[in-house]
Amino acid sequence: MSKKGRRFFASASLVALGLLAGAMITQLGSAVAGPGQQVSPAVGNAAPALDEWIPQRVFVRVAETTQPALVYIQTEQTVSRAAMLGDVPEFFRRFFDEDEAAPELPDDQVQASQGSGFLISSSGYVVTNAHVVSQTDFNAAAVIGADSITVRLNNDDEYDAEIVGVDIGTDLAVIKIDAGYELPFLPLGNSDEAKVGEWVMALGAPFGLTNTVSAGIISAKGRAPFSGSTGSTYQDFIQTDAQINPGNSGGPMVNLRGEVIGINTAIVSNSFQAQFAGVGFAIPINLVSGVVDQLIEHGHTIRGWLGVSMGPLGPGLAEGYGLDPRELRGAVIIRNVNEGEPADLAGVQEDDIVVGTDGVRLQNDQDFLQRIAVTPPNETISLEIIRVEPDDSPTGFTVHDLTIEVTLGERPPEVEVLASNNSTLIPVPERDRGNRRRASELERRLGLTLAELTERNASELGYDLANGGVLVTWVSENGPAARAGLPAGSIIRDVNGRPVAGVEGFEALMSEFDAGEVAILGVRFPTGINARVPLRIPEAG
């Protein structure tokens, strides 16, 4: 082809690409909702799917139509001296005397914080994160709202806001302003329909930089990355690589139709300043909607309550019980049953394996928790259970299926539940440590050392000596016991359901297992929590 021909071909190609891009912009532009508007899906085959063609103009249009409903939140909260010192970890507190180490601290101090939010109604309701407008005192089992909340709109108008309701279980809050006129608000999408790989935009005020927009994709769904009292109870996060930084909390995550599909809430960071490292999390809007409705109507949430503690079954436990781990993915094991509460009254027992509810198999422990939560109190839920009981079979257990109908109660306030679960680690008594030189051959193989329980150390550990067992005094960092999740300070109560009577009794029970087999240890952890730990027997050294 001649140079003239090549130039003509290139020009024609650019014109064609320009026409195609213009057509895509026209088609997709009609799919973006303005504030307060609902979106009608595109009809016909002419409109390209959002996940096929993403022209740059769409990002501009989404930003222009969503930013008017974005708000910047500033709060002030009075914090007592005791509360400030209470935030210092016990490890560091033991190095100073509170009265002498911090004489410069006032009795009360005003803390200022900031975050983001967005309008969900023309009347001034704003959704944000609970941690933006409140603090949780687990010692007092109380949620303390900010003393003052100021909301700045996109047009720089500022209004005082009142807290409508806070739910620390999902880290959500609703606040309200009175602007005296109808406000723009964002339409809510359907997070269940959002797909991994789809483009999203995160809006907020990172580091106080208001009206900031970033773009990325949905990296994953159904994440539950946080544990303990530092994380919300109900975790089903959307993971994204759209930039989220301090100050973005409470801001919306929107799809390319301008619909809210999540609320920016947390990041994983490898820096002390908690700066973005490519992994951010948003609460899915389908979880948000029900909570927000209850907060507006009641000022608090109303959830179902079973009265148990539980955790994922895991393949090791399933194998130890002689069950197929592949058939029990998503199942949970009941660790404790609260006496006199719904599960106990219905006949649910410790070590029951729940595989489904109302004929639908569980996906994981978070799925089970949320199914219970969304079922109203006084309604009945059907639990499909595998009951595990010790016997004289080769595995040491017999299992059978049953269904239990449970009439749910009402879940206590979330702060009370979290406070009760905020256990204190009980260390191994000093005199019971350091006896590694006396370890038996079995202890060396398992990577641990044991000590007899006595009235003295059982009392120090808050354990009833009548329950029997043996104390784990030391665990090798990379040994089989450590890999199984057995920490020092644990009390091994039984092996495959058979009670442990001291160190010799434990060794006698363990001698019945061949290398490669899995023993199920009934354990009381140093936090006071009971659990089943699967321990695979290693080859003899």
N, C-alpha and C positions, 0 to 999 in steps of 0.2 A: 504494500500500500504506500502511496506517495505521502510526503509530509503534509501536503494540502488535504489529502484524504483523511490522514490521522487526526489533523486539527478539526476537521468537520465532524468526524466520529466522536471525538472527545467533547466538542461543544454540544452535539445532539444528546450525548449521554448525560451531561450536566443539566440540560433543559429537562430531560425526562425525569432525572432524580429530583429536580426542583418541583416539578409538577406532582410527583408521587408524594414528596414530603408535604407539599401544600394540601394535598387531599387528605393525608393522614392527620394533619393538624386540624383541618376543618372537621373531620369525623370525630376525633378524640376530644376536641374542644367542647362539643355538645354533651360529652359524658361527664364533664366536671361540674360538680354542684357548687353553687354559690352559698354563702352563709344563710342558714335557715331554710334551704331548699332540699328536697329529696330528689334523687336521681332516677330517671327512667332508663332502663337498660337499652343499649343500642339494638335496633331491630334490623334484620336482613343480613345478607352476606357482604354488603359493600363496606361495612365498618370493620377495620382490622381489630383483632383481639388485642387487649392491653399488653399481654405478655409476648406479642409478636413484633409490634412496631411502637417505639417510644420516642417520638420527636421531642426535641428540646423544649419547644413551646409549651408542652403539657406541664412541665415542672414550673414554668413561669406562671401559667394560669392557676395551678393549684396553690402556689404561694399567694397570689393576688386574692384569691377567693377565700382562703382560710385564715390569713393573718388578721383580718378585722375582728375575728372572734377569739384571738389569742390574748391572754392577759399575763401580766407580770405581778407577782405576789411578794410583798415584803411584810415580815412579821417581827414583833418584839415580844419577848417572853422573860419574865422574872424567874431566875433560877436561884435557889437557896445555896448557901455554902455547903451544906450537907450533901445536896444533890450533886454539886460540882465535884466534891471529893468522892462521891459514890461512883462516879464514872471512871475513876482511876482503878485499873485492875489490881486485885489483891496482891499479886506478885510484887508490884511496885509500892503499894501502900505500906508494906511491912518494913520498908527502908526508912520511913520517917514517922514522926509523931504528928498527928493532924493539927494539934494546937500550935506546935512550934514550927512546923514546916511551911505553913501557909498563912502567916499572920497578916500578910498584905491583902488577902482575899476579903472582900466585904461580906457582910452577912447575906446580902442579896446582890445579884448582878443581873443586869438586863442584857440578854443575848438577842442579837439581830440575825435574821436569816432571810433567805430569798428562795423563790422557786417560780414555777410556771403553772398555768391552768388554762382552761378554755370554757367559754360559755356554751351551755347546752339548752338554753331557753332564752326567749326574748325578754323574760321578766327578771333576768339577772342571776340565775343559778349557775354556779361555776364548779367544775370538777377539778380536783387536784389530788396530790398525794397526802396521806395522813401526816407523814413526817414533815411536810412543809408547814403545816398549821398547828401542830401539836407535838407534845413529847410524852413518852410513856415511862412511868415510874413503876418498875416491876416490884420493887420493895413494898410500895404502897398499893400495888395492884390498881393503878389509876392512870387514866389518860388525861393529860392536862393541856387544855387549849391555850393558844397564844393569847397574850394580854391585848394585843392590837394587831389587826390585819388590814393592810392597805392594798387595794387592787388598782393597778394602772392599766387602762385600756389601750388599744392600739393607737388611738388618737391623743394619747397622753393625759386624758382625763383620769382623775384619781378618786376613789370612793372607799369609805370604810366598809368592811365586810364582817358579817356575823357567821359563826359556824352553825351549820344546819345539822350536821352529823359527821361522825368519824368512825371508821372501821379499820382497826389495825390488823385484822385478819387478812385483809387484802391490800392494806396500805392505801386506802381511799378515803377521801373526804369530800363533802359538799359544803360550799360556802355561798353566801348570797349578798349581792349588792343591790342598792336601790338607785338607779340612774335617773328615773323619772321619765324615761322614754324607752321605746322598744329597741332592743339590742340585737346585733347580728349573732347568730349561733351556728354551730357546726352540726351537720347531719351525722348520724351514727351508722356505720357499716355493719358487716357481718364477718367477724374474725374467724369463724369456722370455715368460711369459704376462701379465706386468704391462703395462698400457696407459697411454699418455700421457693425462693428465687424471684418472687414478685418485687417490683420497685415500691419503696415506701419513702415518706418524707417525715422527719422528726422536727417539730417546732418547739421553740421555747426561748429561754433567756440564759444561755450558758455564761457563767461568770458575770451575770448581770447585763449581758449584751442582749437587749430585748429584740423581739421580732426576728430571731435567727432561724434560718431554715437549713437543714442538711438532708442529703438524700443517700439512700443505700438500698439494700435488698433485705428481704426476710431470710435470715440465715438458717433458722430452725424454728420449730414450734414445740409446745409442750415441755418447756424446760422448767426444772425445779432445782436451781443451783445453790440455794441458800439453806442453811440449817440453823437450828437453835432459835433463841429469841431475837437474833439479829435479822432473821428473815420472816416474811409474812407466812401465816399458816397455810393459805391457799395459793399454791404456786403452779401456774400453767403458762409461763411466760412465752411471749414471742421474742426470739433472739434476732438482733439486727446488727448490721455494720454501719448503719446511718449514725453519724456522730452524736453521742449523748454525753454531756459533761455536767459537772455540778451547776445547778441552776436550771437544767432542763427538766428536773423532776416535776411531774404533774402535767407536763405539756403533752399535746396530742401526737400520736403517730397516725398519719393519714395515707390512704392509698391514692392512686392517680385519678380517682374520681372525686377526691376531696372529702372522702368519708373517713371518720375516725374509726380505726380498727384496733387501737391500743393506746395506753397511757404510759409514757416514758417514766421509768421508776428506778432503774439501777444499772450499774455497769460493773464489769470485771476490770480491775486496773492493776498494773504492776508498779505503780508509783505511789508515793506517800500522799501526793496531792490529789489522788483519785482522778487522774486524767484518763481520757478515753484511750483504750487499747484495741479497738476494733470489735468489742463484744459488749453490746448493750441489751437491755431487756425492757419489754413493755407488757403491761397487764392487758390481756385480750379484752376487747370491748364487750364481748358477749358475757364475760364474767362481771364486768363493770356495771352493765345496765341494771341487773337485778339488785345489786347492792345500792346503787344510786337511788333507785325507786324506793327502796325501804328506808334509806336515810332521809329522803324528802318526806315520806309519809309518816315515819315513826320516830325519826331522830336516831335510830339505832337499827341494827340488823336482827332478824329473827331466823334462827337456823335449827335444824334437827340435831338431836344429840343421842348418841348411842351409849356412851359411858365406857369406852375402852381405850387402851393404847395399843397401837399396832405398828407393823413395819412390813417391808417387802419380804416375801418368802425367800427368794434367792435360790439359785440352782443347787448350792451346797446343802441347804436344809432339805430341799425336795429329794435329793439323792439319798441323804441320810435316812429319810423316812421311807425309802424304797419307792418313791414316786418318780414319774418322768418329768424332769424340769421343763422340757419343751411344751408339755401339755398344760403347765401351770404358770406360764409367763403372765405376769400381771396379778397373780394371787397375792394375798396378804396374810400374815400370821398374827393372831391376837396374842399380845404379850401380857396384858393385864386386863382384868374385868373389874370395874368399880362396883363394890358391893351395894346392892339396893338400887342400882340404876337400870335403865331399860334393857341393856344386853343381859345383865345378870338375871333380871326378872324373867326374861324370855328363855333362859337356859344356855346362853353362849358361854363357852369355857375358855380358859387360858389354853393356848396352843391350837385352838381351832384354826383351820385354814379357810379363809373366805375366797371363793373363786368367782362369785358373781352376785348380783342383786336383781331381783325381779326378772330372772331369766336372761339377763345380759351379763356377759363375762366382763371382769374387771380388766382395765388396761394397766393400772399400777396403783400404788397406795394413795397418790394424790387423787386419782379418779374415784376411789372408794370414799375418801374424805369428803370430796365435793358432792358426791351422790347423797351422802347422809345430810350434808349441810343444806342442800337445796330442797330436801323433803321437809315439808312443814311439820312442826311438833304435833303430836297426837295422831299422825298418820302412820300406817303400818307398812313396813318394808320387809321383803322376803330375802333372806340371806341363804345362798347356796354354799354349804360348808362341807369340808372334809375333816372329820374328827380323827385325831391321832391319839391312840392310847397305848401305853407300854404293855408288852406281853412277852412270851417266851419264844417267839418266832426268831428266825435268823437275823432279821433286822432289828428285833427288839420292840417293834411296834406293830399294831394292827390299825388299819384305817377303814372308815366307812363313810358313805355320803349321807347327808341329811339336810333338810330345809327347816329353817327356824324363822317364824314370823315375829318381828319385833315392832312394838308400838313405840315410836320415838318420843323422847322428851324434848325440852327446849335447851339448847346449848347455853351455858353460862356466858356472861360477857367475855369477849375474847381476851381481854387483859388478865382476867382471873385464870383462864385456862393456861395462858402462856406463863403467867407467874408461877403457877403450880408445877409447870414443866421445867422451870428454870432451876434445875437441880445444882447442888453444890458438890464438887468433887471431894470425896473423902480419901485422904492419903493413907498409904499403908503405915501402920504404927512403926515407929523408928526401930524398936527392938526386934521386929519381925523381918527387917530388911537385911540384905547382905549375907544370906546364908547359901550363896551359890556353891561354895566348896563342898557342901553336904548333899549336892544334887545327886539323885539316883540316875541310873542309865536311862530310864523313861523320861525323867525331867530333862536331861541333856538332849534327848531326841526331840522332845516337844519344844525346847527353847524356853523353859520357865523353871521357877523354883516354887515350892509349896511350903506351907506351914500349917500346923494344927490350929484349929479354932479353939480359943479359950474363952472363959467368961469375960476376961479383961479385954482382949482385942475385939471380941464380938460386940461388946458394949461400946467400945470406941468407934466401931464401924457402923453402929446403929443396926445391928443384925441380931435376930433371935437365935441363940445357940441351939435351941431345941429343934431348929430346922435342919441341923447338921450341915456338913459340907467341909470344904477345905479352902484355905486362903492362898491366893496367888500373890507371892511377894515380889517377884521379879520376872520380866519377860524380855527375852533377847530381841534386839531390834529387828532382825530379819528372819527370825525363826518361824516354825509352823504356827505356834500360838499367836504370834504377832500378826502373821498373814491372815489368820482366821478372825482377827479383830478382838482378841482377848487381852485386855490391859491389866497391868499390875494393880492390885487392890480389889480385883474381882473375887467373888466367892463362887466356887463350883459346887452347886447344890446336888446335881444328879447327872448321871450318864445314861443316855437313852431311857430316861424316865425312872431309873433305879437310883435310890438315894445313895449319896456318898457319905461313908463313915470314916472320916479322917484320911490321912495320906495313904496309909496301907490299903484302905478300902478303895480309894480312887485308883491306885495302881492295879489292884485286883480286877476291877471292872474294865480298865483299859487293856489289860492283858488278853481279853477275849477278842480283840480286834486284830485282824491281819493288816500288814502294811498295804496302804492304798485304800482301805475302807474308811468310811466317815463315821465318826462318833458325834452324837448330838449332846452337847453339854448344856445343862440348865444352869444359867449364870445369873448372879446378882452383880451388876456393874458397880463401880465405885460411886456412881451418881445415884444409886438406889434403884435403878431401873432393872427389871427382870427381862431376860432375853434367852433365846436359844442360839448357841454358837456351833456351827458345823466345823469340826476339826478333823482334817484328813491325817491319818496315821502315816508318818514317814518311814522309810526303810531304816533298818537298824544300821547304825554307824559302825 
